[in-house]
Amino acid sequence: MTTTLKQQLQEDLTAAIRARDDLRSGTIRLTLAAITKEEVAGKTARELSDEEVLQVITREAKKRREAAEAFEQGGRAESAARERAEGVLLAEYLPRQLSDEELTTIVTAAVAEAKAAGAEGPKAMGAIMKIVNPKVKGLAEGGRVAAAVKQALAG
């Protein structure tokens, strides 16, 4: 029987607690709490699929990046460093992100496809995003994708 991502997180939490790894155990605890919160949200409780768990982990990692930037701007380097460390730890559970070159290749192909379908200029952004998003889901953050599309349209 294969292990689900949630089960993997729970096993890793147990190992981190045994190893007295406060950073890892705290980060995994918060992530599991976010997963549980997602499971009980709505009218009926349900078990999240691995894909939904990945979305929760992605959201948690993004929160860590944003918090690190906020701490950095506020002059709290120690807190920023902890948030970054938690983000790196969460990244271990996520699929490898696309490199800038890989993302540019996908966006360039989508721009050509959209132009062939008649989309031109800045208004083509939505059409291109509809083509690109399914291809990069979970592999690149939305802001990076949008920036790459804007750059391709400008260039």
N, C-alpha and C positions, 0 to 999 in steps of 0.2 A: 504494500500500500504506500502510495506517495504521501509525503508530508506537505501539508498546506503551508503557505507563507505565514499564516497566523500561528500555526503550531511551531514553526521554525523560530519565530520571535519568542514564543513562550519557552522553548528549550534554551535559546540563547540567553534569556533573562535568568533562568535557573543557573546556567553556567556562570554568568556575570556575577550573580549574588554569591555563589560559592567562591569565586575568585576575588571577591571584595572589590570589584571594578565599579566604583560609584558612578562614573560617567556613563558607562555602557548600561548599567542596570537602570539608572534614572531615565536615560533617553528611551530605552525600550519600554519601560513602564509607562511613560507619557504617550508613546506611540500606541501601545496596547489599549490605553484608556481612550484614545481618540478612535480606535477601531471599534471598541465596545460602544462608545457613544454613537457612532455611525450605525451600528447594528440595532440599537434600540430606538433610533430616531424613526419617526413616522408612526403609523397606526399599529403595525405589528413588528415584533422583534424578528430578526432573520440573521442567518449566517452570511457573512460577506464572502464573495468569490475572491480568488487570488488577485484578479484584475482590480476589483474594488479596494482590496487591501493595499495594492500598489498605489492606487490613487490617493489613499489616506497617507501613506508614507511620503509620497511626492509632496502633498500639501504640507505635511509636518516639516520636511526638509526645506521647503520654500520659506516657511515661517522662521526657521533657524537662520537662513541667509538674510532675510529682511531684518530680523532682530539684531544680527551681528552688525549690519550696516548702521542701524539706529544707535547701537551702543558705541560704535566707532565714532560716529558724528557727535555723540554726547561725551566723548572723551573717556569712556569706560572700556579700556583695552582688554582688561582681564575678563569682563563679561562677554565682550565680543569674541575673544579667543575660545571661551567655553561654548558659545553658540556655534561657532565654526566647527569645533571638534564634534559637536553633536550632529551637525549637518553632514560631516564626512562619515560618521558612523552610520547614519541613515542611508547614505549613498551606497553603502555596501549591499543593501537589500534591493536597490533599484537597478533596472537594466542600464547598461553602459549608454551614456548620452552620446548623441551624434557630434562629430567634430564639426568645426565651422566649414571645412571643405565639403564634407558629406552633406551638410544642410544646404549649402550653396548649390550643389549639384541637383538636389531634389527640387529646390525652389526654381532654379533655371529651367528645368524640364517642365515644371508646372506653369511657369510664365509662358513658355512656348506653346503649351497645350491650351492655355486660356486665350492667347492671341489667335490661335488657329480657330477657336470657337467664337471669335469676334469681340472678346473683351479687350479694351484699350485704356491706357492712361490710369490715373489714380483710382478710377471707379472699378478697375479690374481687381483691386485688392481683395474684395470679398470672394470673387470667383476663384482666385488663386489660393486663398486660405482654405476654401472648401476642398480643393484638390490636394493641398499639402498636408492639412491636419490629420487625415486618416493614416497617411504614410509615416508621420513622425510622432504619432500619439505615444506618449510615455518615453520617447527618446530625445525630445527637445522641449524646453520650456516655451510656452506661448509667446512670451515677450521676445525671445530670441528669434522665433519663427517670423513674427510680425516685422521685426527689424530687418531680417534677411529679405523678406518680400518687398519691403519699402526700398531697400537698397537696390534690389534687382529691377524694380520699376523705374527708379531714378536713373539707373545706369544703362 
